[in-house]
Amino acid sequence: MRFKDKFGGKQARLEGQTEDETLDPMLEQALVEFRSSVLAWSDAAYQRSRTVLAASPRRQVWRLAAGWALGCALLAGGVSGGLNVRHHRQEMARIAAAHEAEQRRLVAEQRAREEEDLLAKVDSDVSREVPSAMEPLAQLMAEDETR
């Protein structure tokens, strides 16, 4: 709804205003002229034809090229990120396998040492110079030789 349709072009007065309190005639004339100029301007603005600016073919080409470039960059980033993750997983698997092999080697060395110690103990137990019944006498003789 336009301003002119709402107020009908008539001057609106405040409610409860008496004839004595009317505005100065010069001021009233200025307000009427101002209102009519505003109405004329708004009518002209609403009646004016508007043209839609079409995007130039050159601009469309640049937009298309920029879209393709960004799409390719996104694709390259996704592929390189996937390859990086794959390489990282392979390296972690290789490191884990090397660590596992090192642990197995250490366990095998420890078992070999334990077996050697056990065999040495058995060998020392089996190869006594003196029978067990004669051992106290052998200890006494060892003490005498050290004196």
N, C-alpha and C positions, 0 to 999 in steps of 0.2 A: 504494500500500500504506500502510495506516495504522500508526501507531506501536504501537497495541495488538496488531495482527495480527503485527507483526514480533517483538515481545518477549513476546507471550503473557500479559501482565499479571504475569509473574513478575519478581522482582527479580534483576537481572543482577549477578554478582559478577566481580571481576577474576580473570583467570587466574593461577594460582600463589598465590592467597590461601588461607591456612589458616584453620581454625576459630578460632584464637587471635586472629586479626587481624580479626574481624568488627566491624562498625560498632556503635556504641552503639544500643541498641534504640529509644531515643527519636528518634535521628536517622533510623533506618530507617523508623520510623513516619511521620515528617515527609516523607521522600522518597516513600513509598508514597502518602500523601495528596496530595502535590503532583502526582505522576504521574497519579493518578486524576482530579484536577481539570483538568489539562491535557487528558487524554483526553476528559473530559466536555465541555470547552469546544470542542475541535476537532470532536467529533461533532455538537455543536449547530450549529457554524458550517457544517459540510458539509450538514446536514439542513435548514437554514433555506431557505425559499423566497425567491427573489430576483425582484424585479419590474424590468422594463425600463421606464425612463422614456421615454415617447413624446414627441417634440417637439410642442409646442403648435402649433395652427394659426396663431396669431399669429406665432410664431417662424418657421414655414415661409414665411409671407408675406414677412417681412422678409428672409429668406435669398433668396427668389426676386427681390425688388425689388433687393437689393444685387447679385445676379448680373447682372440686366439693366442696372443702372446701370454696373457695372464693364465689362460688354461694350460698352455704348454709348460709354463713355469711351475704351475701347481702339479701337473703330472710328473715332471722331472723331479720335483721335491719329494713327491710320494714314492717314486721308484727308488731314488737314492736313499731315502730314509729306510725303506724296506730292505735294500741291499746292505745298508749299514747294520741294521738289526740282525740280519742273517749272518754277516761276518762276525759280529760280536758274539753271537751264540756259538758259532763254530770255534772261535778262539777260547771261549769259556769251556767248551767241551774238551778241547785239546789240553787246556791247563788242568782240568779235572782228571783227565786220563793220565797225564804225567804225574800228578800228585798221587793218584791211586797206585801207579806203578812204583813210585818211590816208597810209599807205605808198605807195599808188598815186599819190596827188596829189603827194607829195614826189618820187617817181621821175619823174613827168611834168614837174614844174618843173625838175628837174635836166637832163633831156633838152632842154627848151626853152632853158635857159641855155647848154648845150653847143652847140646848133644856132646860137644867136645869136652865140656866140663864134666858131664856125667861119665863119659868114657874114661877121662883122666882119673876120676874118683874110683871107678871100677878097677882100672888098671892098677892104681896105687893100693887098693884093697886086696887085689888078687896077688900081686907080686910083693909079698913081704919077704924080707931077708930071714926073719926069725919066725918060727911058729908062734902062735898066740900064747901057748903055755910057757914059752921061754922068754917072752917079751920083758918081764920085769928084770931078769938077769941082763938082757941086752941094754936096758936103760942104765943099769948100774955101771956097765962097762963103758958106755958112752960118756958117763960123768967122769970116770977115772981117766980116760984118754984126754979130756979137756984140761986136766990139772997139770 
